[in-house]
Amino acid sequence: MSLVQYLEESAALIAKAATPERAARVDAAIAAIVAALGADRPLLVCGNGGSASDAMHIAGELVGRFLKERRGLNCIALGADTATLTAWANDYDYASVFARQVEAYGRAGGVLLGITTSGNSANVLQAAEAAKARGMTVIGLTGEGGGRLAPLCDILIDTPSRHTPHVQQIHACLYHYICEQAEAALAV
């Protein structure tokens, strides 16, 4: 496959993601995030591998700044603290590392944004369960269908692909839009 074909395929999948139904779910996610951050409740973001990098990217945009000068927002990328991550995984297990951090940082009225291309990452699933138990809104950013995370979500934003690189490309577009809109609402 040539670069031109690859980019055309990526562009076609991103265009396929632009549906009124998905837009409504993204708008609902933005509203939940704005409500939580506006009330100084946390936005906790988690994922593994590339999705962990996406979680840190989102936190960086919201704690720092995306496009506007404004106050820092209460957003934490779970797992970014490697001492906590490795200590818990070593002493207990990796599947519960995010759930433990939800227990520490989560608050009723907050939001958990779980990113998993398959929708089946055990530690994201346990984080979602812990967030629900704490009265948090759970948003899933997944591949097509949402996997086992789907029934745990208050808002599921899945993509029209299960191919990990394509899912991640669409995720980047979606979370940049979410950050831009949340920032615009909270920068006043």
N, C-alpha and C positions, 0 to 999 in steps of 0.2 A: 504494500500500500504506500502510495506517495504521501508526502506532507500535505499536498493540496487535498487529496482524498480524505486523509485523516481529519483535517480541519473542517472540511465540508460535512463529514459524518458527525463530528462534534457539534457543529452549528445546527445541523438538522435535529439532533437530540435536544439541544437547548431550546430550540423553537418548539419542539414537541412538548416540552415541559410547560410552555406558556398556555395554560388552559384556565378558563374562568373558575373551575372547581379548585385547582391548585392555588390560584390567586386568592380565592376566598380563605383557604386554609392558611396561607402565608399572612394575610391580613389579620386573621384571628391570632396567629402566633405573635405578630407585632403588637397587637392590642394587649395580649397577656404580658409580654415582656415590658412594655411601656407602663402598664399598671403596676407591675412588681417593682421595677426600678424607680418609678415615680414615688412609690411608697417606701423606698429604701429597703426593699426586700431583695434577696439575692437572685441573680441569674447564674446558675451553676451549669457548666458545659462540660461534657465528657465524650470521649471516644478513644479508639485505639489506633496506633500507627498513623497513617495519613489523617484519620479523623481526629486523633489527639492533636496533631499539628493544626488542624482546622479549629479545634476548641481553643487552643492558645491564640490563634489568629483573631478569633472573635473577641476573646477577652482583651487582647491588646487593643483592638479597635474601640472597645467600649470603656475600658479603664482609661486609656490614653485619649485618643481622639480619632475620629474617622475623617470627617470633612469640616467640622465646626469646632470652634473654641467653646468649651463648656466644662462643667464640673465632671470629675471622674465618676463613673457608674459602677455599681456594686456587682461586678461580674468576675467569677472565678473559674478558671480552667482546672477541673479536677485532674489530678495526676501530674500536674506540672511541677509539684514539689516532689522531687525524686526521693528525698529522704523519707517522707511519709509513705510514698508509693512503695518503695522497696522494703521498708521496715514492715509494713502491714502485709505485703505479699509474702515476705519471708516467714513471718511469724504465724500467719493465718493462711490466706490464699489470695490468688490474684482476682478471683471472681467477685470478691467482696470489697475490693479497694475503693471503688467509687461510692458504694453504699455507705461505707464508713465515713467518707468525706461528706456525703449528704447528711449523715447524722450529726457531724460536727458543724457544718456551715448552713445547712438548709433551714428554712423557716416557713411557717404557714404563710401563704400569700406569695411565696417565691416561685421561681420557675426552674425546672431542670430541662435543658436541651440536650438530649442524647443523640449522638451522631454515630451511626453504624450502617455501612453500606449494605450489609446483609440483613440487618434488623435482628440478628441473632447473637450478638456479643453478650456473653454471660454477665460480664461486669456492668454493662450498660443496662441490661434487664434488671439486675439487682438494684442498681441506682434508681431506676424508675419505680420499682416497688418501694424502696425506702422513701423516695420523694412523695409518692402517693400517701404513705403512712404519715408523713409530716404535713399534709395538707397543701402540697405544692402542685402547680400545674405541670404536667409532663408533655413536652413537645418532642416528637421523634423526627429526625432528619435521616431518611433511609433510602435504600434502593426500592425498586418496584414492589409494591405489596406490603412493605413494612416488616415482614418476618414476624417473629414472636414478640417484637416490641409493639406492634400495631395495637393489640388489645389493651396495652398498658398506657397508651397515649390518650391525652385529652385532645391533642391536635397532632395528626400525623401528616407530615409533608414528605411523601415518597416521590421518587423520580420515575420516569418512564423507561428505566433501564436497570438491569442487574449486573452489568459489566462494570466492575469497580472503578476503572479510570473514568468512564463516562459518568458514573454516579457522582464521583468526586468533582468533576468539572461542573456539573449542574449544581451541586452543593455550594461551590464557591460563588456562583452567580446568585443563588438564593440567599446565602447568609450575608453577602455584601449588601443586597437589597434590604434585608432585615436590619442590618446595622445602620444603613443610611436612614431608613424611615424611623427607627427607634431614636436615633440621635436627633433627627429633625423635630420629633415630638417632645424630646426632653431638653433641648437646648434653649428653650424660651426662658 
